[in-house]
Amino acid sequence: MRKLMLAIIVLGAMGLLLPGLSYTAEPPIVIGAPLSTAFLYGWDAERGIKLAADEINAAGGVKVGAVKRPFKIEVIDTRDLEPGVPVSEALLGLEKLILEKKADFIIGGPVRSEAALAAMDLLNRYKKVSIITTGVLTPAYHKKVEGNYSKYKYCFRNTSHVGVMMGEFVTLLEDMRKNYGFKTAAILVQDVEHARKGGEAMQKALTDKGWTVIAPKIYPTGTTDYSVGLSDAGKRGAQILFLWMDMPESTILLKQWADMKLKSIPVGFVNAAEQPGFMKASGGKGESLIVNLVNGGNAPAKITPWTMKFVDAYKKKWGLEPEGYGTSSSYMAVYQLKDAIEKAGSTDPDKVITALENGDIMGVYGRMRFDKKTHQVIPSMDPKEGAVTGIIQWQKGKRVQIFPPKTAEGKVVLPPWMKK
């Protein structure tokens, strides 16, 4: 019996025990994922990361020099999207991933901007390369990298930010003004930093373009009645309701808008309306809503050959379409890291940083490259040139990509009570 056990161990170590299966003694490369897992931008990011890691491991793993090593994913709940949870809790979670789970790299969050900005100093202290993939829409993140590169060179972001998103929204709204004669917009935002900043930026941008803009109305997280603000927007002739909210209660706003049949079309960044099950959850009241999913591939679209391949793989593994912001970017970050490690031939942080800075791969939402000074993914309206957004509209119960033009699969449709 002892000889038989010894033979099994030897054969297993040599990869000869079962044809088609490989056995390795190489240690895994540990990816730490600090995410607010009770919220969409946490759980969909976790699913995207795990899907990519499973695909890579099934194909043999990551080639590091002369050996192949698998990815291992360690997720911790930072709770940073929960009201009242201090930034310090997210930092403790990140530090636990590094010290206890022995994370070699960080992908995902922290998700809230304030927590991610504070985490940059921890990443420097422990020399851990990180790719932000979800949440964190503030331009302050990449500006900190540019302002102090030697300290924050470990920090990358492969998703968009408020500055880029504002330009995309303004382009879309200017097209709608040209097509429909719209000229008045009301702004309704959640009382969190990225939403307030987004509302302020949109107010200035549209005012500069000659729009009449009703000053932003700011709602505390958890608000359940928006009727007064909606009624005021209707009385003042708003044709656009610009929304910036990541709280689930924003579904109530859309129900109230539909019940009031306001002669306006809601456009914006609305967490509750990103998911494939939103139309059912809203009782059909979100029809015609236009939502920015930040990156392409967070809903079905034919952006690159990889996009629908990713969508189909996600559906097969998790039983539903990609769920919203943070899905495709989290998936792509694992592949970007794999590419960088293999080109560096090492997991050494400085070598991987250089490889990420020089990386250039075609991904789910376009050409994936980082700006070498800011470590921000390079955006574009053309997937052949850079990372493209995914702005969709709910049409007949489905998410239809309507922007940017090179990747659009449909045109804007007005609510039925606005068509006259």
C-alpha positions in Angstrom: 0.0 0.0 0.0 2.9 2.3 0.9 4.5 1.7 -2.5 1.2 2.3 -4.3 0.7 5.6 -2.6 4.3 6.6 -3.4 3.7 5.7 -7.1 0.5 7.8 -7.2 2.3 10.8 -5.7 5.2 10.5 -8.2 2.9 10.1 -11.2 0.8 13.1 -10.1 3.9 15.3 -9.7 5.0 14.3 -13.2 1.6 15.1 -14.7 1.1 11.5 -15.8 -1.7 10.3 -13.6 -4.6 11.2 -15.9 -4.3 12.2 -19.6 -5.5 15.7 -20.3 -4.9 17.0 -16.8 -1.9 18.9 -15.7 -0.5 18.9 -12.2 1.8 21.6 -10.8 3.6 22.3 -7.6 3.9 26.0 -8.5 2.3 28.4 -6.0 -0.7 30.4 -7.2 -0.6 34.1 -8.0 -3.0 35.6 -5.4 -5.3 38.4 -6.5 -6.9 40.2 -3.7 -10.3 41.7 -4.5 -11.5 44.4 -1.9 -15.2 44.8 -2.9 -18.5 46.0 -1.3 -20.1 42.6 -2.0 -23.6 43.4 -1.0 -23.9 45.9 -3.8 -24.0 45.6 -7.6 -20.6 47.2 -8.1 -19.1 44.6 -5.8 -20.8 41.4 -6.7 -20.7 41.8 -10.5 -17.0 42.8 -10.2 -16.3 39.6 -8.2 -18.1 37.5 -10.8 -16.1 39.1 -13.6 -12.8 38.5 -11.8 -13.6 34.9 -11.1 -14.8 34.2 -14.6 -11.5 35.5 -16.1 -9.4 33.6 -13.6 -11.3 30.4 -14.3 -10.8 30.8 -18.0 -7.1 31.5 -17.6 -6.5 28.6 -15.2 -8.4 26.2 -17.5 -6.0 27.2 -20.3 -3.0 26.4 -18.1 -2.5 29.5 -16.0 -0.1 32.4 -16.3 3.4 31.8 -17.8 5.9 33.3 -15.4 9.3 32.8 -16.9 9.7 29.0 -17.5 6.7 27.9 -15.4 3.0 28.3 -15.4 1.1 29.4 -12.3 -2.6 29.6 -11.6 -4.5 32.6 -10.3 -6.2 32.4 -6.9 -8.9 34.9 -6.0 -9.3 36.2 -2.5 -12.4 38.4 -2.0 -13.1 40.5 1.1 -16.2 42.6 1.8 -15.0 46.2 2.3 -18.6 47.4 3.0 -17.6 50.8 1.7 -20.8 51.4 -0.3 -22.9 50.9 2.9 -24.2 54.2 4.5 -22.2 55.2 7.6 -19.4 52.7 7.2 -16.1 54.5 7.7 -13.3 54.5 5.2 -11.0 52.9 7.8 -13.0 49.6 7.5 -12.2 49.4 3.8 -8.6 50.0 4.6 -8.5 47.3 7.2 -10.0 44.9 4.6 -7.4 45.8 2.1 -4.6 45.3 4.6 -6.0 41.9 5.6 -5.9 40.8 2.0 -2.2 41.8 1.8 -1.0 40.6 5.2 -3.2 37.6 5.9 -4.3 36.4 2.4 -0.8 37.2 1.0 -2.3 38.9 -2.1 0.3 39.5 -4.8 -1.9 42.0 -6.7 -5.1 43.9 -6.1 -8.0 44.1 -8.5 -11.4 45.7 -8.0 -11.7 48.3 -5.3 -12.1 49.7 -2.8 -15.3 50.9 -4.5 -16.2 54.2 -3.0 -14.0 57.1 -4.2 -13.0 58.2 -0.7 -11.9 54.8 0.3 -9.9 54.2 -2.9 -8.1 57.5 -2.6 -7.1 56.7 1.0 -6.0 53.2 0.0 -3.4 54.5 -2.4 -1.0 55.1 0.5 -1.4 51.5 1.6 -0.6 50.2 -1.8 2.6 52.3 -1.8 3.6 51.1 1.7 3.2 47.4 0.7 4.3 47.9 -3.0 1.2 46.2 -4.4 0.1 46.8 -7.9 -3.6 47.5 -8.1 -6.1 47.9 -10.9 -9.3 49.8 -10.0 -12.2 48.4 -12.0 -15.4 49.5 -10.3 -16.7 52.6 -8.6 -14.1 55.4 -8.1 -15.3 57.7 -10.8 -13.4 60.7 -9.4 -10.6 62.3 -11.6 -8.7 62.8 -8.4 -7.5 59.2 -8.5 -5.4 59.4 -11.7 -4.4 63.0 -10.9 -2.8 61.7 -7.7 -0.7 59.3 -9.8 0.4 62.0 -12.1 1.1 64.4 -9.3 3.4 62.0 -7.4 4.3 59.1 -9.7 7.1 57.7 -7.6 4.7 57.2 -4.7 1.5 56.1 -6.5 3.0 54.3 -9.5 1.3 51.1 -8.2 -2.2 52.4 -8.9 -3.9 51.8 -12.2 -7.6 52.3 -13.3 -9.0 50.5 -16.4 -12.4 52.1 -16.2 -13.7 55.6 -16.9 -14.2 58.7 -14.7 -16.5 61.7 -14.3 -14.5 63.9 -16.7 -14.8 61.5 -19.6 -18.4 60.6 -18.8 -19.4 64.3 -18.8 -18.0 64.7 -22.3 -19.9 61.6 -23.5 -23.2 62.7 -21.9 -22.9 66.2 -23.4 -22.2 64.8 -26.9 -25.3 62.6 -26.6 -27.5 65.4 -25.3 -26.4 67.8 -28.0 -27.4 65.1 -30.5 -30.8 64.9 -28.9 -31.2 68.7 -28.9 -30.5 68.7 -32.6 -32.9 65.9 -33.3 -35.8 66.9 -31.0 -35.3 70.6 -30.1 -34.6 70.0 -26.4 -33.3 72.9 -24.5 -34.1 72.5 -20.8 -32.6 70.0 -18.3 -33.3 69.3 -14.6 -30.6 67.7 -12.6 -31.3 65.2 -9.7 -28.4 63.6 -7.9 -27.6 61.5 -4.8 -25.8 63.1 -1.9 -22.5 61.4 -2.4 -19.3 63.0 -3.7 -19.1 61.5 -7.2 -22.8 62.3 -7.8 -22.6 65.8 -6.6 -19.5 66.5 -8.6 -21.2 64.9 -11.7 -24.2 67.1 -11.3 -22.2 70.2 -10.9 -20.1 69.3 -14.0 -23.2 68.6 -16.1 -24.8 71.9 -15.0 -21.8 73.9 -16.1 -21.3 71.9 -19.3 -24.9 72.3 -20.5 -25.1 75.9 -19.4 -21.9 76.6 -21.5 -23.7 75.0 -24.5 -26.7 77.3 -24.1 -29.1 75.0 -22.3 -31.5 76.2 -19.6 -30.5 74.2 -16.5 -32.5 73.8 -13.4 -30.0 73.7 -10.5 -29.3 70.2 -9.1 -31.6 68.8 -6.5 -29.6 66.6 -4.0 -31.2 63.6 -2.3 -29.9 61.8 0.7 -29.1 58.1 0.3 -32.2 56.1 0.9 -34.7 58.7 -0.3 -38.1 57.1 -1.2 -40.1 60.1 -2.5 -39.0 62.2 -5.4 -42.4 63.6 -6.4 -41.8 67.2 -5.4 -38.6 67.5 -7.5 -40.1 65.7 -10.4 -43.2 67.9 -10.3 -41.0 71.1 -10.2 -39.0 69.8 -13.2 -42.3 69.3 -15.1 -43.7 72.7 -14.3 -40.4 74.3 -15.5 -40.5 72.6 -18.8 -37.5 70.2 -18.4 -37.2 67.8 -21.4 -34.2 66.0 -19.9 -34.0 64.6 -16.4 -30.3 64.2 -15.7 -29.9 61.6 -12.9 -26.8 60.5 -11.0 -27.6 57.9 -8.4 -26.2 54.6 -7.2 -28.8 53.8 -4.6 -31.4 51.1 -5.3 -34.2 53.6 -4.2 -33.8 55.4 -7.5 -36.2 52.8 -9.0 -38.9 54.7 -7.0 -37.9 57.9 -8.9 -38.4 56.2 -12.2 -41.8 54.7 -11.2 -43.0 58.2 -10.1 -41.7 59.7 -13.4 -43.6 57.2 -15.4 -46.8 57.5 -13.4 -46.7 61.3 -13.7 -46.0 60.9 -17.5 -43.7 63.8 -17.4 -42.8 65.2 -20.8 -39.1 64.5 -20.2 -36.7 61.6 -20.8 -34.5 60.4 -17.9 -30.8 60.2 -18.7 -27.8 59.4 -16.5 -25.9 57.1 -14.2 -28.5 55.0 -12.4 -27.3 51.9 -10.5 -30.7 50.3 -10.1 -31.4 50.4 -13.8 -28.2 48.8 -15.0 -29.1 45.2 -14.3 -30.9 42.9 -16.7 -33.7 42.3 -14.2 -34.5 46.0 -13.8 -37.5 46.2 -16.1 -39.2 43.4 -14.2 -38.3 45.0 -10.9 -39.7 48.4 -11.9 -42.9 46.9 -13.3 -42.0 48.2 -16.8 -41.8 51.8 -15.5 -38.1 52.3 -16.6 -38.9 52.0 -20.4 -37.0 54.7 -22.4 -34.5 55.4 -19.6 -31.0 56.1 -20.9 -28.2 54.8 -18.7 -24.4 55.0 -18.8 -22.8 51.6 -18.0 -19.4 53.3 -18.0 -17.7 50.6 -20.1 -18.9 48.6 -23.1 -19.7 45.0 -22.6 -21.6 45.6 -19.4 -24.7 44.8 -21.6 -24.8 42.7 -24.8 -23.3 44.6 -27.8 -21.0 43.8 -30.7 -18.1 46.2 -29.9 -15.2 43.8 -30.6 -15.1 40.1 -31.4 -14.5 39.5 -27.6 -17.6 41.3 -26.4 -20.3 38.7 -27.1 -17.8 35.9 -26.3 -17.6 37.5 -22.8 -21.4 38.0 -22.6 -22.1 34.4 -23.5 -19.4 33.1 -21.0 -20.9 35.2 -18.3 -24.4 34.0 -18.9 -23.2 30.4 -18.9 -21.4 30.7 -15.6 -23.7 33.0 -13.7 -27.1 32.5 -15.4 -27.7 36.0 -16.5 -26.2 38.7 -18.8 -23.4 41.0 -17.5 -25.0 43.0 -14.8 -23.7 46.6 -15.0 -20.8 48.8 -14.2 -17.8 46.9 -13.0 -18.4 43.6 -14.8 -16.5 43.8 -18.1 -13.7 46.0 -16.6 -13.1 43.6 -13.7 -12.9 40.7 -16.2 -10.5 42.6 -18.4 -8.2 43.6 -15.5 -7.3 39.9 -14.9 -6.3 39.5 -18.6 -4.4 42.8 -18.5 -2.5 41.5 -15.4 -1.8 38.2 -17.1 -0.5 39.9 -20.1 1.8 42.1 -18.0 3.2 39.3 -15.9 3.9 37.2 -18.9 5.7 40.0 -20.7 7.6 40.9 -17.5 8.5 37.2 -17.0 8.0 38.0 -13.3 5.6 39.1 -10.6 8.1 41.7 -9.4 6.0 44.9 -8.9 8.3 47.3 -10.8 8.6 44.9 -13.7 4.8 44.4 -13.9 4.3 48.2 -13.7 6.5 48.7 -16.7 4.7 45.9 -18.6 1.2 47.4 -17.7 2.4 50.8 -18.9 3.4 49.3 -22.2 0.5 46.9 -22.5 -1.7 47.1 -25.6 -4.4 44.4 -26.0 -7.8 44.3 -27.7 -10.4 43.6 -25.1 -14.1 43.4 -24.4 -14.7 47.1 -24.7 -12.0 48.1 -27.1 -8.2 48.7 -27.2 -6.8 48.5 -23.7 -3.9 50.8 -22.9 -2.9 52.8 -19.9 -1.6 56.4 -20.0 2.0 56.1 -18.8 1.8 59.3 -16.6 -1.6 58.8 -15.0 -2.2 55.1 -15.3 -5.7 55.8 -16.5 -7.1 53.7 -19.3 -7.1 55.6 -22.6 -10.7 56.3 -23.7 -12.0 56.6 -27.2 -15.3 56.8 -29.2 -13.7 54.1 -31.5 -13.0 50.7 -30.0 -10.0 50.3 -32.4 -8.3 53.2 -30.7 -9.3 52.9 -27.0 -11.7 51.9 -24.3 -15.3 52.8 -25.2 -18.3 53.5 -23.0 -21.6 51.6 -23.1 -24.6 54.0 -23.0 -27.8 52.0 -23.3 -31.5 52.7 -23.5 -34.2 50.4 -22.2 -36.3 49.6 -25.3 -39.1 47.0 -25.2 -37.6 45.5 -22.0 -34.0 45.1 -23.3 -30.8 47.1 -22.9 -29.9 48.5 -26.4 -26.6 50.3 -26.9 -27.2 53.7 -28.4 -23.8 55.4 -27.9 -21.1 55.9 -29.0 -22.1 55.9 -32.7 -19.5 53.4 -33.9 -20.9 50.8 -31.5 -24.6 51.8 -31.4 -27.1 49.1 -32.2 -30.2 51.3 -32.0 -31.3 55.0 -31.9 -32.9 57.0 -29.0 -36.6 56.3 -28.6 -38.8 58.8 -26.8 -41.5 57.8 -24.2 -44.9 57.4 -26.0 -46.3 60.4 -24.2 -43.5 62.7 -25.5 -43.8 61.7 -29.2 -46.2 64.5 -30.1 
